[in-house]
Amino acid sequence: MNTFQRYILNKLLWYLAAFLLAASLNFFLPRLIPGNPVDAIVAKMAQGGAAEGEARRRTYETYMKEFGLDKPLLVQFGTYLANLARGDLGTSFGNYPAKVNDLIAASLPWTIALQLPAILVGWILGNLLGVLAAYKGGAFDRWAFVGSLVFSNLPYYCLAVLLLYLFSVAIPIFPSFGGYNPGSTPNLSLSFILDVLRHYTLPFLSLVLVLIGGQAVGMRSMAIYELSADYVSYMRSLGVGDRRIVGSIFRNAMLPQITGLALAIGSLVGGALLTEVVFSYPGLGSTLFTAIRQNDYPVIQGITILVTVAVLTANFLIDIGYGLIDPRIRSAQRGER
């Protein structure tokens, strides 16, 4: 086994251990939420007059057996791990008999459609703004830096609430909730697409403005460091145009930013879930929020394990990429100096 193969094996074992720990926490933590989900289901049925007295007791026992909640916790944990190995995330308590896999499959496209464009647009515009601010300096730099600093320090959900108040309440230009108008049936007609875009605008802006600010601040610092490099002075002395100099600075300063982009895409599934909750956007955030309110353990576990796998996979690929590019990292793993 050569050095790089040992490096990959070492990383794989670490990430496998991290996954098992996360899967264990993913099972036990939702069960710390006060209340029994079957009590809530049976109470809801009783409110509708569907179960009373002995029938209510039998219904309770049937649901406890159906969900496996009548078994010891360790037995439930073993069943959870066995199902997880088969890719079976279980049956929803709150939307019985819907499968968790189906609920996630219905929500995930909305989350990806919202967050992936926001991450890519925010990354590109933020880095361009950062390198231009560093290169031009003066008033442009001051205004760009202050604006970027403000947006980068705003939590996603705070900006979401501000935009919601400004453009849905004070100036009602955009809808305040949902992915499309209630009562509409999803289709590919122009009117439905425009309706979806109107509902999409505010959640997208609340994400992309924060991303632009964060990327611009980071890129500006890297670009200022590059501006003091000898090659920039040399290019200026040769009379090279601003556009080529900015391009060179951008290429040299963007390596750490690429790492940030990879991490952002890896955490895409779990990023800014609260934004979806604020706008009642039909993505994973809203599904998770509803599941938490209903003590719907399988849905909570399904979404959080998906987030865990996405983040661990992104970090693993970055580590492998670094090890492939830089032999010093492999040497450090072996304890060499």
Salt bridges, closest charged atoms under 4 A:
GLU54 OE2 - ARG57 NH2 2.23
GLU54 OE2 - ARG58 NH1 3.85
GLU61 OE2 - ARG57 NH1 2.51
ASP88 OD1 - LYS99 NZ 3.98
ASP141 OD1 - ARG220 NE 2.68
ASP195 OD1 - HIS199 ND1 3.26
ASP319 OD2 - LYS11 NZ 3.54
ASP326 OD2 - ARG328 NH2 2.88
GLU336 OE1 - ARG334 NH2 2.78
